[in-house]
């Protein structure tokens, strides 16, 4: 079941030299670190002057929707799921 969060979070990322891709590998939310084991998909869209990069990621237990606002240089945890389909 998905729960909307919409809170700013800290995200550690890996930048790939050859492909110029970004991969989140750790999220800090509610004073807890979640190590990302997989990126399921990503896409981007424009919102005003901002380009928002959206990543659907998992730590193997929960799913997170992370949003990176490239104009304001901030990460938002959009929503989280416990993996159950409700």
C-alpha positions as CSV (number, residue, x, y, z in Angstrom):
1,X,0.0,0.0,0.0
2,X,1.4,3.4,-0.9
3,X,1.6,6.3,1.6
4,X,2.2,9.8,0.4
5,X,5.1,11.4,2.2
6,X,6.3,14.5,0.2
7,X,9.2,15.3,2.6
8,X,12.7,16.5,1.8
9,X,15.3,13.8,2.3
10,X,19.0,13.2,2.0
11,X,20.1,10.9,-0.8
12,X,23.5,9.6,-1.6
13,X,24.0,8.9,-5.3
14,X,26.5,7.4,-7.7
15,X,27.4,9.2,-10.9
16,X,28.5,7.0,-13.8
17,X,31.4,8.5,-15.7
18,X,30.7,6.8,-19.1
19,X,26.9,6.9,-19.2
20,X,26.4,10.2,-17.3
21,X,23.7,8.5,-15.3
22,X,22.7,9.0,-11.7
23,X,21.8,6.1,-9.4
24,X,20.5,6.7,-5.8
25,X,22.1,4.2,-3.4
26,X,21.1,5.4,0.0
27,X,18.2,7.4,1.4
28,X,18.0,9.0,4.9
29,X,14.5,9.5,6.1
30,X,13.2,9.8,9.7
31,X,16.8,9.4,11.0
32,X,17.1,6.0,9.3
33,X,19.2,5.0,6.4
34,X,17.7,2.8,3.6
35,X,20.2,1.2,1.3
36,X,18.9,1.0,-2.3
37,X,19.3,-2.4,-3.9
38,X,17.5,-1.7,-7.2
39,X,16.2,1.1,-9.4
40,X,13.0,-0.2,-11.0
41,X,12.4,2.8,-13.3
42,X,13.1,6.5,-13.8
43,X,11.6,9.3,-15.8
44,X,11.7,13.1,-15.9
45,X,9.2,15.9,-16.4
46,X,9.2,19.7,-16.4
47,X,7.4,21.7,-13.7
48,X,7.8,25.4,-14.4
49,X,11.6,26.0,-14.7
50,X,12.4,22.8,-12.8
51,X,13.3,19.5,-14.4
52,X,12.1,16.8,-12.0
53,X,13.8,13.4,-12.1
54,X,11.7,10.6,-10.6
55,X,13.2,7.3,-9.4
56,X,11.3,4.3,-8.3
57,X,13.7,2.4,-6.0
58,X,13.6,-0.4,-3.5
59,X,15.7,-1.5,-0.5
60,X,14.4,-5.1,-1.0
61,X,11.6,-4.5,1.5
62,X,9.9,-1.2,0.7
63,X,9.5,0.8,-2.5
64,X,10.3,4.5,-2.6
65,X,9.5,7.2,-5.1
66,X,12.3,9.7,-5.0
67,X,12.1,13.1,-6.8
68,X,15.1,15.2,-7.6
69,X,14.4,18.9,-8.4
70,X,17.4,19.9,-10.6
71,X,16.6,23.6,-10.4
72,X,16.4,23.8,-6.6
73,X,18.9,20.9,-5.9
74,X,16.7,19.0,-3.5
75,X,15.4,15.5,-3.1
76,X,11.8,14.7,-2.1
77,X,10.5,11.4,-0.9
78,X,7.2,11.4,-2.8
79,X,5.7,8.2,-1.5
80,X,6.6,4.9,0.0
81,X,5.1,1.4,-0.3
82,X,5.4,-1.6,1.9
83,X,5.2,-3.8,-1.2
84,X,1.6,-4.9,-0.6
85,X,-0.9,-4.3,-3.3
86,X,-3.9,-2.7,-1.6
